[in-house]
Amino acid sequence: MFKEETEEERLLRLMKISPKKKLEWLRQMNELIVRASSKRDRLIRWKLRGIH
């Protein structure tokens, strides 16, 4: 879809996305990662974040 755009055009397009939409996307990605992770993987992530 965007294969012919330059790196600069790509960055400009992504900068136009509102911060609220970016944060929502990040939240959804985090939820997906948590759901798809094993209990062991979640434990490791929590320890790395400092959440015990």
mmCIF entry with sequence, helices, sheets and N, C-alpha, C, O atoms, coordinates in Angstrom:
data_MODEL
# 
_entry.id   MODEL 
# 
_entity.id                         1 
_entity.type                       polymer 
_entity.pdbx_number_of_molecules   1 
# 
_entity_poly.entity_id                      1 
_entity_poly.type                           'polypeptide(L)' 
_entity_poly.nstd_linkage                   no 
_entity_poly.nstd_monomer                   no 
_entity_poly.pdbx_seq_one_letter_code       MFKEETEEERLLRLMKISPKKKLEWLRQMNELIVRASSKRDRLIRWKLRGIH 
_entity_poly.pdbx_seq_one_letter_code_can   MFKEETEEERLLRLMKISPKKKLEWLRQMNELIVRASSKRDRLIRWKLRGIH 
_entity_poly.pdbx_strand_id                 A 
# 
loop_
_entity_poly_seq.entity_id 
_entity_poly_seq.num 
_entity_poly_seq.mon_id 
_entity_poly_seq.hetero 
1 1  MET n 
1 2  PHE n 
1 3  LYS n 
1 4  GLU n 
1 5  GLU n 
1 6  THR n 
1 7  GLU n 
1 8  GLU n 
1 9  GLU n 
1 10 ARG n 
1 11 LEU n 
1 12 LEU n 
1 13 ARG n 
1 14 LEU n 
1 15 MET n 
1 16 LYS n 
1 17 ILE n 
1 18 SER n 
1 19 PRO n 
1 20 LYS n 
1 21 LYS n 
1 22 LYS n 
1 23 LEU n 
1 24 GLU n 
1 25 TRP n 
1 26 LEU n 
1 27 ARG n 
1 28 GLN n 
1 29 MET n 
1 30 ASN n 
1 31 GLU n 
1 32 LEU n 
1 33 ILE n 
1 34 VAL n 
1 35 ARG n 
1 36 ALA n 
1 37 SER n 
1 38 SER n 
1 39 LYS n 
1 40 ARG n 
1 41 ASP n 
1 42 ARG n 
1 43 LEU n 
1 44 ILE n 
1 45 ARG n 
1 46 TRP n 
1 47 LYS n 
1 48 LEU n 
1 49 ARG n 
1 50 GLY n 
1 51 ILE n 
1 52 HIS n 
# 
_struct_asym.id          A 
_struct_asym.entity_id   1 
# 
loop_
_struct_conf.conf_type_id 
_struct_conf.id 
_struct_conf.pdbx_PDB_helix_id 
_struct_conf.beg_label_comp_id 
_struct_conf.beg_label_asym_id 
_struct_conf.beg_label_seq_id 
_struct_conf.pdbx_beg_PDB_ins_code 
_struct_conf.end_label_comp_id 
_struct_conf.end_label_asym_id 
_struct_conf.end_label_seq_id 
_struct_conf.pdbx_end_PDB_ins_code 
_struct_conf.beg_auth_comp_id 
_struct_conf.beg_auth_asym_id 
_struct_conf.beg_auth_seq_id 
_struct_conf.end_auth_comp_id 
_struct_conf.end_auth_asym_id 
_struct_conf.end_auth_seq_id 
_struct_conf.pdbx_PDB_helix_class 
_struct_conf.details 
_struct_conf.pdbx_PDB_helix_length 
HELX_P HELX_P1 AA1 GLU A 7  ? MET A 15 ? GLU A 7  MET A 15 1 ? 9  
HELX_P HELX_P2 AA2 PRO A 19 ? ALA A 36 ? PRO A 19 ALA A 36 1 ? 18 
HELX_P HELX_P3 AA3 LYS A 39 ? ARG A 49 ? LYS A 39 ARG A 49 1 ? 11 
# 
_struct_conf_type.id          HELX_P 
_struct_conf_type.criteria    ? 
_struct_conf_type.reference   ? 
# 
loop_
_atom_site.group_PDB 
_atom_site.id 
_atom_site.type_symbol 
_atom_site.label_atom_id 
_atom_site.label_alt_id 
_atom_site.label_comp_id 
_atom_site.label_asym_id 
_atom_site.label_entity_id 
_atom_site.label_seq_id 
_atom_site.pdbx_PDB_ins_code 
_atom_site.Cartn_x 
_atom_site.Cartn_y 
_atom_site.Cartn_z 
_atom_site.occupancy 
_atom_site.B_iso_or_equiv 
_atom_site.pdbx_formal_charge 
_atom_site.auth_seq_id 
_atom_site.auth_comp_id 
_atom_site.auth_asym_id 
_atom_site.auth_atom_id 
_atom_site.pdbx_PDB_model_num 
ATOM 1   N N  . MET A 1 1  ? 0.815  -1.181  0.000  1.00 0.00 ? 1  MET A N  1 
ATOM 2   C CA . MET A 1 1  ? 0.000  0.000   0.000  1.00 0.00 ? 1  MET A CA 1 
ATOM 3   C C  . MET A 1 1  ? 0.869  1.260   0.000  1.00 0.00 ? 1  MET A C  1 
ATOM 4   O O  . MET A 1 1  ? 0.639  2.175   -0.792 1.00 0.00 ? 1  MET A O  1 
ATOM 5   N N  . PHE A 1 2  ? 1.868  1.308   0.890  1.00 0.00 ? 2  PHE A N  1 
ATOM 6   C CA . PHE A 1 2  ? 2.715  2.488   0.989  1.00 0.00 ? 2  PHE A CA 1 
ATOM 7   C C  . PHE A 1 2  ? 4.142  2.174   0.543  1.00 0.00 ? 2  PHE A C  1 
ATOM 8   O O  . PHE A 1 2  ? 5.079  2.834   0.993  1.00 0.00 ? 2  PHE A O  1 
ATOM 9   N N  . LYS A 1 3  ? 4.327  1.198   -0.315 1.00 0.00 ? 3  LYS A N  1 
ATOM 10  C CA . LYS A 1 3  ? 5.663  0.743   -0.693 1.00 0.00 ? 3  LYS A CA 1 
ATOM 11  C C  . LYS A 1 3  ? 6.463  1.789   -1.459 1.00 0.00 ? 3  LYS A C  1 
ATOM 12  O O  . LYS A 1 3  ? 7.693  1.755   -1.441 1.00 0.00 ? 3  LYS A O  1 
ATOM 13  N N  . GLU A 1 4  ? 5.801  2.700   -2.120 1.00 0.00 ? 4  GLU A N  1 
ATOM 14  C CA . GLU A 1 4  ? 6.525  3.663   -2.951 1.00 0.00 ? 4  GLU A CA 1 
ATOM 15  C C  . GLU A 1 4  ? 6.791  4.976   -2.239 1.00 0.00 ? 4  GLU A C  1 
ATOM 16  O O  . GLU A 1 4  ? 7.318  5.904   -2.851 1.00 0.00 ? 4  GLU A O  1 
ATOM 17  N N  . GLU A 1 5  ? 6.441  5.084   -0.956 1.00 0.00 ? 5  GLU A N  1 
ATOM 18  C CA . GLU A 1 5  ? 6.707  6.323   -0.237 1.00 0.00 ? 5  GLU A CA 1 
ATOM 19  C C  . GLU A 1 5  ? 8.119  6.307   0.335  1.00 0.00 ? 5  GLU A C  1 
ATOM 20  O O  . GLU A 1 5  ? 8.656  5.248   0.658  1.00 0.00 ? 5  GLU A O  1 
ATOM 21  N N  . THR A 1 6  ? 8.710  7.483   0.454  1.00 0.00 ? 6  THR A N  1 
ATOM 22  C CA . THR A 1 6  ? 10.053 7.597   1.017  1.00 0.00 ? 6  THR A CA 1 
ATOM 23  C C  . THR A 1 6  ? 9.975  7.497   2.536  1.00 0.00 ? 6  THR A C  1 
ATOM 24  O O  . THR A 1 6  ? 8.894  7.547   3.121  1.00 0.00 ? 6  THR A O  1 
ATOM 25  N N  . GLU A 1 7  ? 11.131 7.354   3.158  1.00 0.00 ? 7  GLU A N  1 
ATOM 26  C CA . GLU A 1 7  ? 11.189 7.290   4.614  1.00 0.00 ? 7  GLU A CA 1 
ATOM 27  C C  . GLU A 1 7  ? 10.635 8.583   5.214  1.00 0.00 ? 7  GLU A C  1 
ATOM 28  O O  . GLU A 1 7  ? 9.905  8.543   6.204  1.00 0.00 ? 7  GLU A O  1 
ATOM 29  N N  . GLU A 1 8  ? 10.973 9.712   4.628  1.00 0.00 ? 8  GLU A N  1 
ATOM 30  C CA . GLU A 1 8  ? 10.486 10.999  5.128  1.00 0.00 ? 8  GLU A CA 1 
ATOM 31  C C  . GLU A 1 8  ? 8.967  11.095  5.006  1.00 0.00 ? 8  GLU A C  1 
ATOM 32  O O  . GLU A 1 8  ? 8.303  11.570  5.928  1.00 0.00 ? 8  GLU A O  1 
ATOM 33  N N  . GLU A 1 9  ? 8.412  10.652  3.883  1.00 0.00 ? 9  GLU A N  1 
ATOM 34  C CA . GLU A 1 9  ? 6.959  10.671  3.700  1.00 0.00 ? 9  GLU A CA 1 
ATOM 35  C C  . GLU A 1 9  ? 6.268  9.763   4.717  1.00 0.00 ? 9  GLU A C  1 
ATOM 36  O O  . GLU A 1 9  ? 5.208  10.093  5.248  1.00 0.00 ? 9  GLU A O  1 
ATOM 37  N N  . ARG A 1 10 ? 6.881  8.637   4.971  1.00 0.00 ? 10 ARG A N  1 
ATOM 38  C CA . ARG A 1 10 ? 6.327  7.690   5.947  1.00 0.00 ? 10 ARG A CA 1 
ATOM 39  C C  . ARG A 1 10 ? 6.294  8.318   7.341  1.00 0.00 ? 10 ARG A C  1 
ATOM 40  O O  . ARG A 1 10 ? 5.288  8.232   8.045  1.00 0.00 ? 10 ARG A O  1 
ATOM 41  N N  . LEU A 1 11 ? 7.408  8.951   7.734  1.00 0.00 ? 11 LEU A N  1 
ATOM 42  C CA . LEU A 1 11 ? 7.466  9.591   9.038  1.00 0.00 ? 11 LEU A CA 1 
ATOM 43  C C  . LEU A 1 11 ? 6.443  10.719  9.151  1.00 0.00 ? 11 LEU A C  1 
ATOM 44  O O  . LEU A 1 11 ? 5.789  10.863  10.184 1.00 0.00 ? 11 LEU A O  1 
ATOM 45  N N  . LEU A 1 12 ? 6.304  11.508  8.109  1.00 0.00 ? 12 LEU A N  1 
ATOM 46  C CA . LEU A 1 12 ? 5.326  12.594  8.126  1.00 0.00 ? 12 LEU A CA 1 
ATOM 47  C C  . LEU A 1 12 ? 3.907  12.047  8.259  1.00 0.00 ? 12 LEU A C  1 
ATOM 48  O O  . LEU A 1 12 ? 3.088  12.605  8.990  1.00 0.00 ? 12 LEU A O  1 
ATOM 49  N N  . ARG A 1 13 ? 3.620  10.962  7.555  1.00 0.00 ? 13 ARG A N  1 
ATOM 50  C CA . ARG A 1 13 ? 2.296  10.339  7.639  1.00 0.00 ? 13 ARG A CA 1 
ATOM 51  C C  . ARG A 1 13 ? 2.027  9.832   9.054  1.00 0.00 ? 13 ARG A C  1 
ATOM 52  O O  . ARG A 1 13 ? 0.927  10.006  9.578  1.00 0.00 ? 13 ARG A O  1 
ATOM 53  N N  . LEU A 1 14 ? 3.022  9.208   9.669  1.00 0.00 ? 14 LEU A N  1 
ATOM 54  C CA . LEU A 1 14 ? 2.847  8.676   11.015 1.00 0.00 ? 14 LEU A CA 1 
ATOM 55  C C  . LEU A 1 14 ? 2.755  9.781   12.061 1.00 0.00 ? 14 LEU A C  1 
ATOM 56  O O  . LEU A 1 14 ? 2.074  9.614   13.072 1.00 0.00 ? 14 LEU A O  1 
ATOM 57  N N  . MET A 1 15 ? 3.428  10.903  11.835 1.00 0.00 ? 15 MET A N  1 
ATOM 58  C CA . MET A 1 15 ? 3.370  12.013  12.787 1.00 0.00 ? 15 MET A CA 1 
ATOM 59  C C  . MET A 1 15 ? 1.990  12.660  12.808 1.00 0.00 ? 15 MET A C  1 
ATOM 60  O O  . MET A 1 15 ? 1.634  13.323  13.781 1.00 0.00 ? 15 MET A O  1 
ATOM 61  N N  . LYS A 1 16 ? 1.222  12.477  11.764 1.00 0.00 ? 16 LYS A N  1 
ATOM 62  C CA . LYS A 1 16 ? -0.112 13.065  11.690 1.00 0.00 ? 16 LYS A CA 1 
ATOM 63  C C  . LYS A 1 16 ? -1.130 12.305  12.541 1.00 0.00 ? 16 LYS A C  1 
ATOM 64  O O  . LYS A 1 16 ? -2.222 12.811  12.800 1.00 0.00 ? 16 LYS A O  1 
ATOM 65  N N  . ILE A 1 17 ? -0.779 11.099  12.973 1.00 0.00 ? 17 ILE A N  1 
ATOM 66  C CA . ILE A 1 17 ? -1.688 10.311  13.810 1.00 0.00 ? 17 ILE A CA 1 
ATOM 67  C C  . ILE A 1 17 ? -1.739 10.963  15.192 1.00 0.00 ? 17 ILE A C  1 
ATOM 68  O O  . ILE A 1 17 ? -0.701 11.304  15.759 1.00 0.00 ? 17 ILE A O  1 
ATOM 69  N N  . SER A 1 18 ? -2.930 11.134  15.725 1.00 0.00 ? 18 SER A N  1 
ATOM 70  C CA . SER A 1 18 ? -3.076 11.811  17.018 1.00 0.00 ? 18 SER A CA 1 
ATOM 71  C C  . SER A 1 18 ? -2.443 10.985  18.138 1.00 0.00 ? 18 SER A C  1 
ATOM 72  O O  . SER A 1 18 ? -2.428 9.756   18.074 1.00 0.00 ? 18 SER A O  1 
ATOM 73  N N  . PRO A 1 19 ? -1.918 11.665  19.170 1.00 0.00 ? 19 PRO A N  1 
ATOM 74  C CA . PRO A 1 19 ? -1.325 10.952  20.310 1.00 0.00 ? 19 PRO A CA 1 
ATOM 75  C C  . PRO A 1 19 ? -2.320 9.999   20.967 1.00 0.00 ? 19 PRO A C  1 
ATOM 76  O O  . PRO A 1 19 ? -1.939 8.924   21.431 1.00 0.00 ? 19 PRO A O  1 
ATOM 77  N N  . LYS A 1 20 ? -3.589 10.389  21.008 1.00 0.00 ? 20 LYS A N  1 
ATOM 78  C CA . LYS A 1 20 ? -4.606 9.527   21.614 1.00 0.00 ? 20 LYS A CA 1 
ATOM 79  C C  . LYS A 1 20 ? -4.715 8.200   20.858 1.00 0.00 ? 20 LYS A C  1 
ATOM 80  O O  . LYS A 1 20 ? -4.813 7.138   21.474 1.00 0.00 ? 20 LYS A O  1 
ATOM 81  N N  . LYS A 1 21 ? -4.698 8.263   19.516 1.00 0.00 ? 21 LYS A N  1 
ATOM 82  C CA . LYS A 1 21 ? -4.781 7.037   18.715 1.00 0.00 ? 21 LYS A CA 1 
ATOM 83  C C  . LYS A 1 21 ? -3.528 6.189   18.893 1.00 0.00 ? 21 LYS A C  1 
ATOM 84  O O  . LYS A 1 21 ? -3.609 4.962   18.945 1.00 0.00 ? 21 LYS A O  1 
ATOM 85  N N  . LYS A 1 22 ? -2.360 6.844   18.989 1.00 0.00 ? 22 LYS A N  1 
ATOM 86  C CA . LYS A 1 22 ? -1.112 6.103   19.184 1.00 0.00 ? 22 LYS A CA 1 
ATOM 87  C C  . LYS A 1 22 ? -1.132 5.364   20.523 1.00 0.00 ? 22 LYS A C  1 
ATOM 88  O O  . LYS A 1 22 ? -0.742 4.199   20.605 1.00 0.00 ? 22 LYS A O  1 
ATOM 89  N N  . LEU A 1 23 ? -1.592 6.057   21.575 1.00 0.00 ? 23 LEU A N  1 
ATOM 90  C CA . LEU A 1 23 ? -1.656 5.417   22.888 1.00 0.00 ? 23 LEU A CA 1 
ATOM 91  C C  . LEU A 1 23 ? -2.663 4.273   22.904 1.00 0.00 ? 23 LEU A C  1 
ATOM 92  O O  . LEU A 1 23 ? -2.423 3.247   23.541 1.00 0.00 ? 23 LEU A O  1 
ATOM 93  N N  . GLU A 1 24 ? -3.775 4.437   22.218 1.00 0.00 ? 24 GLU A N  1 
ATOM 94  C CA . GLU A 1 24 ? -4.777 3.373   22.135 1.00 0.00 ? 24 GLU A CA 1 
ATOM 95  C C  . GLU A 1 24 ? -4.183 2.156   21.423 1.00 0.00 ? 24 GLU A C  1 
ATOM 96  O O  . GLU A 1 24 ? -4.398 1.020   21.847 1.00 0.00 ? 24 GLU A O  1 
ATOM 97  N N  . TRP A 1 25 ? -3.447 2.392   20.357 1.00 0.00 ? 25 TRP A N  1 
ATOM 98  C CA . TRP A 1 25 ? -2.801 1.303   19.610 1.00 0.00 ? 25 TRP A CA 1 
ATOM 99  C C  . TRP A 1 25 ? -1.799 0.574   20.512 1.00 0.00 ? 25 TRP A C  1 
ATOM 100 O O  . TRP A 1 25 ? -1.746 -0.656  20.525 1.00 0.00 ? 25 TRP A O  1 
ATOM 101 N N  . LEU A 1 26 ? -1.003 1.349   21.270 1.00 0.00 ? 26 LEU A N  1 
ATOM 102 C CA . LEU A 1 26 ? -0.028 0.737   22.174 1.00 0.00 ? 26 LEU A CA 1 
ATOM 103 C C  . LEU A 1 26 ? -0.719 -0.089  23.260 1.00 0.00 ? 26 LEU A C  1 
ATOM 104 O O  . LEU A 1 26 ? -0.248 -1.171  23.610 1.00 0.00 ? 26 LEU A O  1 
ATOM 105 N N  . ARG A 1 27 ? -1.835 0.415   23.793 1.00 0.00 ? 27 ARG A N  1 
ATOM 106 C CA . ARG A 1 27 ? -2.583 -0.314  24.814 1.00 0.00 ? 27 ARG A CA 1 
ATOM 107 C C  . ARG A 1 27 ? -3.096 -1.638  24.254 1.00 0.00 ? 27 ARG A C  1 
ATOM 108 O O  . ARG A 1 27 ? -3.001 -2.678  24.907 1.00 0.00 ? 27 ARG A O  1 
ATOM 109 N N  . GLN A 1 28 ? -3.637 -1.589  23.044 1.00 0.00 ? 28 GLN A N  1 
ATOM 110 C CA . GLN A 1 28 ? -4.153 -2.810  22.416 1.00 0.00 ? 28 GLN A CA 1 
ATOM 111 C C  . GLN A 1 28 ? -3.035 -3.814  22.160 1.00 0.00 ? 28 GLN A C  1 
ATOM 112 O O  . GLN A 1 28 ? -3.218 -5.015  22.360 1.00 0.00 ? 28 GLN A O  1 
ATOM 113 N N  . MET A 1 29 ? -1.872 -3.323  21.715 1.00 0.00 ? 29 MET A N  1 
ATOM 114 C CA . MET A 1 29 ? -0.742 -4.223  21.475 1.00 0.00 ? 29 MET A CA 1 
ATOM 115 C C  . MET A 1 29 ? -0.285 -4.864  22.784 1.00 0.00 ? 29 MET A C  1 
ATOM 116 O O  . MET A 1 29 ? 0.023  -6.055  22.817 1.00 0.00 ? 29 MET A O  1 
ATOM 117 N N  . ASN A 1 30 ? -0.240 -4.080  23.859 1.00 0.00 ? 30 ASN A N  1 
ATOM 118 C CA . ASN A 1 30 ? 0.157  -4.609  25.159 1.00 0.00 ? 30 ASN A CA 1 
ATOM 119 C C  . ASN A 1 30 ? -0.818 -5.680  25.624 1.00 0.00 ? 30 ASN A C  1 
ATOM 120 O O  . ASN A 1 30 ? -0.403 -6.729  26.117 1.00 0.00 ? 30 ASN A O  1 
ATOM 121 N N  . GLU A 1 31 ? -2.117 -5.419  25.470 1.00 0.00 ? 31 GLU A N  1 
ATOM 122 C CA . GLU A 1 31 ? -3.120 -6.409  25.872 1.00 0.00 ? 31 GLU A CA 1 
ATOM 123 C C  . GLU A 1 31 ? -2.963 -7.700  25.070 1.00 0.00 ? 31 GLU A C  1 
ATOM 124 O O  . GLU A 1 31 ? -3.087 -8.792  25.625 1.00 0.00 ? 31 GLU A O  1 
ATOM 125 N N  . LEU A 1 32 ? -2.695 -7.587  23.787 1.00 0.00 ? 32 LEU A N  1 
ATOM 126 C CA . LEU A 1 32 ? -2.497 -8.762  22.943 1.00 0.00 ? 32 LEU A CA 1 
ATOM 127 C C  . LEU A 1 32 ? -1.281 -9.563  23.406 1.00 0.00 ? 32 LEU A C  1 
ATOM 128 O O  . LEU A 1 32 ? -1.334 -10.789 23.496 1.00 0.00 ? 32 LEU A O  1 
ATOM 129 N N  . ILE A 1 33 ? -0.191 -8.864  23.697 1.00 0.00 ? 33 ILE A N  1 
ATOM 130 C CA . ILE A 1 33 ? 1.030  -9.533  24.143 1.00 0.00 ? 33 ILE A CA 1 
ATOM 131 C C  . ILE A 1 33 ? 0.786  -10.265 25.460 1.00 0.00 ? 33 ILE A C  1 
ATOM 132 O O  . ILE A 1 33 ? 1.242  -11.394 25.641 1.00 0.00 ? 33 ILE A O  1 
ATOM 133 N N  . VAL A 1 34 ? 0.069  -9.621  26.374 1.00 0.00 ? 34 VAL A N  1 
ATOM 134 C CA . VAL A 1 34 ? -0.217 -10.250 27.669 1.00 0.00 ? 34 VAL A CA 1 
ATOM 135 C C  . VAL A 1 34 ? -1.079 -11.494 27.481 1.00 0.00 ? 34 VAL A C  1 
ATOM 136 O O  . VAL A 1 34 ? -0.819 -12.531 28.092 1.00 0.00 ? 34 VAL A O  1 
ATOM 137 N N  . ARG A 1 35 ? -2.115 -11.392 26.628 1.00 0.00 ? 35 ARG A N  1 
ATOM 138 C CA . ARG A 1 35 ? -2.998 -12.549 26.408 1.00 0.00 ? 35 ARG A CA 1 
ATOM 139 C C  . ARG A 1 35 ? -2.263 -13.699 25.732 1.00 0.00 ? 35 ARG A C  1 
ATOM 140 O O  . ARG A 1 35 ? -2.532 -14.864 26.023 1.00 0.00 ? 35 ARG A O  1 
ATOM 141 N N  . ALA A 1 36 ? -1.336 -13.378 24.830 1.00 0.00 ? 36 ALA A N  1 
ATOM 142 C CA . ALA A 1 36 ? -0.647 -14.418 24.068 1.00 0.00 ? 36 ALA A CA 1 
ATOM 143 C C  . ALA A 1 36 ? 0.556  -14.999 24.818 1.00 0.00 ? 36 ALA A C  1 
ATOM 144 O O  . ALA A 1 36 ? 1.105  -16.022 24.408 1.00 0.00 ? 36 ALA A O  1 
ATOM 145 N N  . SER A 1 37 ? 0.964  -14.361 25.899 1.00 0.00 ? 37 SER A N  1 
ATOM 146 C CA . SER A 1 37 ? 2.149  -14.799 26.642 1.00 0.00 ? 37 SER A CA 1 
ATOM 147 C C  . SER A 1 37 ? 1.804  -15.930 27.609 1.00 0.00 ? 37 SER A C  1 
ATOM 148 O O  . SER A 1 37 ? 0.688  -16.037 28.116 1.00 0.00 ? 37 SER A O  1 
ATOM 149 N N  . SER A 1 38 ? 2.802  -16.758 27.837 1.00 0.00 ? 38 SER A N  1 
ATOM 150 C CA . SER A 1 38 ? 2.644  -17.802 28.848 1.00 0.00 ? 38 SER A CA 1 
ATOM 151 C C  . SER A 1 38 ? 2.793  -17.162 30.224 1.00 0.00 ? 38 SER A C  1 
ATOM 152 O O  . SER A 1 38 ? 3.246  -16.024 30.343 1.00 0.00 ? 38 SER A O  1 
ATOM 153 N N  . LYS A 1 39 ? 2.414  -17.894 31.245 1.00 0.00 ? 39 LYS A N  1 
ATOM 154 C CA . LYS A 1 39 ? 2.518  -17.392 32.606 1.00 0.00 ? 39 LYS A CA 1 
ATOM 155 C C  . LYS A 1 39 ? 3.979  -17.057 32.927 1.00 0.00 ? 39 LYS A C  1 
ATOM 156 O O  . LYS A 1 39 ? 4.261  -16.056 33.585 1.00 0.00 ? 39 LYS A O  1 
ATOM 157 N N  . ARG A 1 40 ? 4.885  -17.886 32.467 1.00 0.00 ? 40 ARG A N  1 
ATOM 158 C CA . ARG A 1 40 ? 6.324  -17.683 32.690 1.00 0.00 ? 40 ARG A CA 1 
ATOM 159 C C  . ARG A 1 40 ? 6.789  -16.390 32.028 1.00 0.00 ? 40 ARG A C  1 
ATOM 160 O O  . ARG A 1 40 ? 7.529  -15.618 32.637 1.00 0.00 ? 40 ARG A O  1 
ATOM 161 N N  . ASP A 1 41 ? 6.361  -16.143 30.780 1.00 0.00 ? 41 ASP A N  1 
ATOM 162 C CA . ASP A 1 41 ? 6.748  -14.924 30.068 1.00 0.00 ? 41 ASP A CA 1 
ATOM 163 C C  . ASP A 1 41 ? 6.230  -13.679 30.784 1.00 0.00 ? 41 ASP A C  1 
ATOM 164 O O  . ASP A 1 41 ? 6.949  -12.688 30.910 1.00 0.00 ? 41 ASP A O  1 
ATOM 165 N N  . ARG A 1 42 ? 4.979  -13.730 31.252 1.00 0.00 ? 42 ARG A N  1 
ATOM 166 C CA . ARG A 1 42 ? 4.403  -12.593 31.988 1.00 0.00 ? 42 ARG A CA 1 
ATOM 167 C C  . ARG A 1 42 ? 5.194  -12.322 33.262 1.00 0.00 ? 42 ARG A C  1 
ATOM 168 O O  . ARG A 1 42 ? 5.470  -11.170 33.597 1.00 0.00 ? 42 ARG A O  1 
ATOM 169 N N  . LEU A 1 43 ? 5.552  -13.382 33.965 1.00 0.00 ? 43 LEU A N  1 
ATOM 170 C CA . LEU A 1 43 ? 6.327  -13.226 35.198 1.00 0.00 ? 43 LEU A CA 1 
ATOM 171 C C  . LEU A 1 43 ? 7.665  -12.547 34.912 1.00 0.00 ? 43 LEU A C  1 
ATOM 172 O O  . LEU A 1 43 ? 8.082  -11.655 35.650 1.00 0.00 ? 43 LEU A O  1 
ATOM 173 N N  . ILE A 1 44 ? 8.330  -12.967 33.849 1.00 0.00 ? 44 ILE A N  1 
ATOM 174 C CA . ILE A 1 44 ? 9.612  -12.369 33.463 1.00 0.00 ? 44 ILE A CA 1 
ATOM 175 C C  . ILE A 1 44 ? 9.426  -10.890 33.141 1.00 0.00 ? 44 ILE A C  1 
ATOM 176 O O  . ILE A 1 44 ? 10.220 -10.058 33.579 1.00 0.00 ? 44 ILE A O  1 
ATOM 177 N N  . ARG A 1 45 ? 8.380  -10.554 32.376 1.00 0.00 ? 45 ARG A N  1 
ATOM 178 C CA . ARG A 1 45 ? 8.123  -9.149  32.024 1.00 0.00 ? 45 ARG A CA 1 
ATOM 179 C C  . ARG A 1 45 ? 7.866  -8.303  33.258 1.00 0.00 ? 45 ARG A C  1 
ATOM 180 O O  . ARG A 1 45 ? 8.380  -7.190  33.370 1.00 0.00 ? 45 ARG A O  1 
ATOM 181 N N  . TRP A 1 46 ? 7.071  -8.826  34.189 1.00 0.00 ? 46 TRP A N  1 
ATOM 182 C CA . TRP A 1 46 ? 6.756  -8.095  35.420 1.00 0.00 ? 46 TRP A CA 1 
ATOM 183 C C  . TRP A 1 46 ? 8.032  -7.853  36.242 1.00 0.00 ? 46 TRP A C  1 
ATOM 184 O O  . TRP A 1 46 ? 8.218  -6.777  36.809 1.00 0.00 ? 46 TRP A O  1 
ATOM 185 N N  . LYS A 1 47 ? 8.907  -8.868  36.297 1.00 0.00 ? 47 LYS A N  1 
ATOM 186 C CA . LYS A 1 47 ? 10.157 -8.705  37.040 1.00 0.00 ? 47 LYS A CA 1 
ATOM 187 C C  . LYS A 1 47 ? 11.047 -7.659  36.380 1.00 0.00 ? 47 LYS A C  1 
ATOM 188 O O  . LYS A 1 47 ? 11.678 -6.860  37.071 1.00 0.00 ? 47 LYS A O  1 
ATOM 189 N N  . LEU A 1 48 ? 11.104 -7.655  35.061 1.00 0.00 ? 48 LEU A N  1 
ATOM 190 C CA . LEU A 1 48 ? 11.929 -6.667  34.352 1.00 0.00 ? 48 LEU A CA 1 
ATOM 191 C C  . LEU A 1 48 ? 11.379 -5.252  34.554 1.00 0.00 ? 48 LEU A C  1 
ATOM 192 O O  . LEU A 1 48 ? 12.151 -4.294  34.589 1.00 0.00 ? 48 LEU A O  1 
ATOM 193 N N  . ARG A 1 49 ? 10.071 -5.109  34.686 1.00 0.00 ? 49 ARG A N  1 
ATOM 194 C CA . ARG A 1 49 ? 9.463  -3.796  34.914 1.00 0.00 ? 49 ARG A CA 1 
ATOM 195 C C  . ARG A 1 49 ? 9.583  -3.363  36.367 1.00 0.00 ? 49 ARG A C  1 
ATOM 196 O O  . ARG A 1 49 ? 9.371  -2.194  36.690 1.00 0.00 ? 49 ARG A O  1 
ATOM 197 N N  . GLY A 1 50 ? 9.923  -4.302  37.241 1.00 0.00 ? 50 GLY A N  1 
ATOM 198 C CA . GLY A 1 50 ? 10.030 -3.976  38.659 1.00 0.00 ? 50 GLY A CA 1 
ATOM 199 C C  . GLY A 1 50 ? 8.735  -4.191  39.405 1.00 0.00 ? 50 GLY A C  1 
ATOM 200 O O  . GLY A 1 50 ? 8.595  -3.746  40.544 1.00 0.00 ? 50 GLY A O  1 
ATOM 201 N N  . ILE A 1 51 ? 7.770  -4.879  38.772 1.00 0.00 ? 51 ILE A N  1 
ATOM 202 C CA . ILE A 1 51 ? 6.504  -5.203  39.408 1.00 0.00 ? 51 ILE A CA 1 
ATOM 203 C C  . ILE A 1 51 ? 6.620  -6.631  39.932 1.00 0.00 ? 51 ILE A C  1 
ATOM 204 O O  . ILE A 1 51 ? 6.751  -7.576  39.154 1.00 0.00 ? 51 ILE A O  1 
ATOM 205 N N  . HIS A 1 52 ? 6.571  -6.780  41.229 1.00 0.00 ? 52 HIS A N  1 
ATOM 206 C CA . HIS A 1 52 ? 6.750  -8.135  41.784 1.00 0.00 ? 52 HIS A CA 1 
ATOM 207 C C  . HIS A 1 52 ? 5.463  -8.661  42.258 1.00 0.00 ? 52 HIS A C  1 
ATOM 208 O O  . HIS A 1 52 ? 5.401  -9.784  42.758 1.00 0.00 ? 52 HIS A O  1 
# 
